[in-house]
Amino acid sequence: MNLDERKRRILRAIIDDYINFAEPVGSRTIARKHELGLSSATIRNEMSDLEELGFLLQPHTSAGRIPSDKGYRLYVDELMKLESLTEDEIISIKKAMEVKINELSQLLKQASAIMSRITRYTSMAVTPGINEIKLKAVQLVPIDTVRALVIVVTGAGTVKNSMIQLPKIVPADYIITVSNILNEKLSGLNVEEINSSVVSEIERIIDNDILEAVFTGIDDCIKQIEDSEVYLDGTTNIFNFPEFSDVIKAKEFLSILDGKEILCKLLVRPHDCRGITIKIGTENDVEEIKDYSLITATYSMNERVLGSIGIIGPTRMEYSKVVSSLNYMRKRINEDILRIFGEKLDDT
């Protein structure tokens, strides 16, 4: 249902007030604090209509109203005014991001910490799984005649290695030849692209016994990096909000954040889902956070979504501030990803 302009202005005033003060909002408060040109009685009648329509709730008889999830949804979609970051906040982010970072995981860890500090909520970031990252280099380094070190380097700058036992004595120059072939055939592919046709092509060139040992080492490296890492900052920020003065509720929130599996669920997004996404209360797919709001932003490279960063907090969230902060940080991360990947390519 479309609300008329008067109801929209009253609803926006109520939500703005409740976000700022965490107290149910009455008609007199709105009449006194907001220049709507309406009497307290008129506002009270409109508030009753908004409650009937599901945009407001009355927690106690004779108390003021608070927004419902439906009210917040209309607010973030149509009513709120995006709040620009202050000059000091922009300078703070720029300074923090000027630190020389050469790996995507370091970048996301830093970004998560900054978002928590700027928004004063709990921030999260998830690194891409190995399927999202292309292999930059696969190298084989001879240790002695029967051992070699397999090194896998991803485009995100992650480096992993695995010691392998060779099935027979292999000259060092042949190990180097195998390394060059692997690098030529596998560089630029992601894990899903290393299919049977790619393997068959390599098998025609390299001794099968040696190749089996090498792929065992590559598999080991991939297993070391295939799970997404989750960075979490500002978990205790939740205690700053009066709705979490209840110790039991606060503990429940902290227990949610304790599970990596849940956090990955919150942040993993479909590849066609770009930009900012806002999930309010019951809109959340994960049952454990249906009393919270989650705002996430994707980061990407060359139009390919790699992962997400996000903010979680009470439904009474400063949506405008959080959206502006995530939008700014998302752009910075995308710029830094291009720099990191570009520098890594230049090094090869």
N, C-alpha and C positions, 0 to 999 in steps of 0.2 A: 504493500500500500504506500502511495506517495503522501508524505506529510505536507501540509501547507507551510508557508514560510514562517508563520508565528510559532507553530509547534517545533519547527526545526531550530529556530533561534533559542527557544526555551530549553530544548533538549541539549543543544550545544553548551548553553550556560550551565546547566546542571552537571554535565559530564566534566567540563573544565573545572568546576568548583570541587567536584568529588575527587578528581585526580589530584588536585592541589592539597586538599585538606582531609580526605579520608573520613568525612562525616556525612551522614545522610543530609540531603539538601532540601530545605523547605521553601515554600513560595515566598515568604517574607524575605528570606536571604537573597533570592533571585531578584525580587523587586527592588531591594535596597542596593545591591552591589552591581547590577547590570542595567544599563540604560536601555531598557526595552520599551519604555513608554506604556507599560501595562500595570494594572493594579494587582495587588496581592491576590485578590479573589479570582481575577481572570486567570492569573498564572496557576492558581490552585486547581481550577477547573481543567485547564489544559494538561496539567500534570496527571490528573485523574484519567484523562483520555489516553495519554501516553502510556500510563500503566495498563489500561485495558488492552491497548494495542501490543503490549509486550515489550515496550522499549525501556520501561522503568519497573523497579521493584520497590515495595515498601517493607523493609525488614521487620518493623514493629508497628503496631497500631499507634496512631498519632505521631509517628516519627516521620521525618522527611523521606525522600526517595533516593534510591541509588540506581545506577544504570544496570540493565541486564546485558547479557552477551549480545542480544539482538540490538540493543541501544548502542553498545560499543561498535558493533559492525557498521551501522549506519554512520556513526561518527567518523570512523577511520576511512570509510569509502567516500563520504560526501561532505562532512561538516568540518573536520579539523583543518586548521591552517598549519602548514608545515613550518616548523620552527628552524630557522637557520642556525648553524653553529656559530658561536661567538668567535671573534678574532683570536682570543686567547686559546680556545679549544682547537682551532685549526692549527695554530702555531705549535701547540702541545703535541698534536698528532704528527705534524710534519717533523718535529724534532725527534720524536720517538722512532719514526720510520726512516730517519736518515742513517740509522745505524747500519753498517755494512752487513747485509745478510745474503748468504749464498745458497741457501737451501729453503725450499718451500715450507717445510715443517717449522723452521725457525721463524719465517715470516708470519705464519698463522699464529704461532705461540705469542709473538709480539703483538699482533693485531688484536687477539683475544684480550690480552692484558690491558691494552689501551681502551678498548670498547667498555670494559668493566669500569674503568676509572672515569670515563667520560659520561656514561649513562647512569652509573651507580646501581646497575642491576647485575645479574649473573650473566656472564658471556661464555660462549662456546664456539669452538671451531673444529672442523674435522678435515683431516688431510685426505687427498684422493686415495682410493684403493689402487692396487697395482694395475688393475684393468683400465684405469683412466690415464695411466702414465706410460708414455713411450720409453722404450729402452734407448738410452743414448749410446751406450757402449757395452760390449761383452768382451772381456779380455781373459787370456789364459797366460799365467806367469809360471815358468818352470822353477821349481824349488830344488829338485834333484832329478835323477833319472826315472824315479817311480812316483814322484809326487808333483802336483801343480796346484796353483792357487787360481780359482775362478773368481773373477771380479765382475760384478754387474753394477753399472751406473745408469740411473734413470734420468730422464730429462728434467726432473725436479731437483736434481743435484744429490739425491740419496745414493750412497755407495755401500754395497754389501759384498762380502767375500766368503768363500767356502773352500776349505782344503779338500782335495780329492786324491784318492789313491789310484794310480794308473795301473791297468791290467798287465802291463809289461814294460820293459825298459824302453823309453822313448827319448830320442835325441832332442836337445834343447831347441835346435833350429826347426824341427818338425812341430814342436809345441807352439812356436811363434807362428808358423804357417797356419796351424789350426786356429790360433787366436785371430789372425787376420781374416780368415774365412768366416768365422763366427761373427766377427764384428761387421763384416760386409753384408752378411745375410740377415742378421738380427737387428742391427742398429736401425732405429726409426719405427720399429714395430712395437705394439703393445702385446700383452700376454695372449689375448684372444686371437691375435693375428699369427701367432706361431703355430700354425696348423700342420697337418700331415704332409701337405705338398711342400711346405717350407722345409720340414725335417727331411723328407725324401730327397730333396735337392742337395741338402748338406751331406746326407749319407752317401751320395754318389761320389763325393770328393774326399771325405774323411773316413779313416778306418773305423768300422762300426764299434769295435770293442772300446776304443778310445772315446768315441762320440758318446757312448752310453754313460761312461764315467763323467764326462764333461757335463752332460745334461742333468745328471744327478746333482752336480755342484750348482748348476744354474737354478734348478728347482729349489734347492736349499736357500739360495740367495733370495729368490722370489718369495718363498714362505716367510722370510725374515721381514719383508716389507709389504706383504699383500694386505695385512689388516690395517684399516684406517686408524690413525692416532686421533684421540680427542683431547683438546685442550680446554680447560675449565678455569675461569677466574671469577673472583668476587662471590664465592658461594655464601660467605657470611653477610653479604650486603642485604640479604633478605630480612635480617633482623632489624634493619632500619625502618621497616614498614609496619605500621600498627596492626595490620591484619595478620601479622606473623608473631605477635606478642604471645600467642598461644604456643607454648613450648612443644606440644604434641604436633601441631601443624608444621612448625618449623623443622622438627625432626623428620617428619614425613617428606618434606621438600628436600632436605639434605640426603635422605636415603635414595630418592629418585636420582639425584645427581651422582650418586655413588656407583651406579650401574652403567658401564660403558655401552652395553648392548642397547639400553634405552636411549642414551645420548646419541648413538649412531642412528637409531630410528628417527629421532627428532630432526636430525640434520641431513640425512641422506634424502635427496630430492630427485624426481624424474629428470632426465636429461633435457626435456623440452620445457622445464619449469625454470624460468630465468628471473633475475631481478629480485624484488622484495616480496616476501609472502608473510601475511599476518594471520595467525590462527588464534582465535579468542576463546578461552574457556572450553565449552563443550564442542567447539569446532575441531579440537585437536583429535587426531586419530589415536594417539597413545592414551590409554585410559588413565594412567597415573598423573597426567598433567591437565586434566579437564577443569581444574580450578585455577589454571594459570594462562597467561598469554605468551605466545612464542612468536618472535619476529625473526625471520631468517633472510639472508641475502646470499645469492650464489656468487662465486668468483669463477673466472673462466680465462681461457687463452684461445685466441683466434676463433671465437664463437663456440668453443667447446666447453661446456660446464664441467669443472673439475671437482667442486665441492661447495661447502656452505659455511658461513659463520652465522651466529645467532645470539639473540638476547632472550632470556626467559625471566619472567617476573609475575607479579600479581596482575589480574585483569585491569586493575586500576593503575595502568601504566602510562607514562608520558609518551604516548605513541608518536607524536610529532617529533619529539627530540630523538627518540630511538631510530625512527625511519631516516631522519636526516643524517644521523651519525653513521648508520650502516651504509647508506648510499655513498657517503663520502669515503668511508673505509673500503667499500667494495671497489671503487674506482682506483684507490691507491694500491690495493692488492693486485688488481689486474695489471696496473702499470709495472709494479715490481716483479710480477711473474714474467712479463715480457723481458724485463731487464735480466732477471736471473737466467732464464732460458737462453737469451741472446748471448750472455757472457759465457755460458756453458758451451754453446755451439762454437763461439770464437776460440775457446780453449782447445778444441779438437783439431 
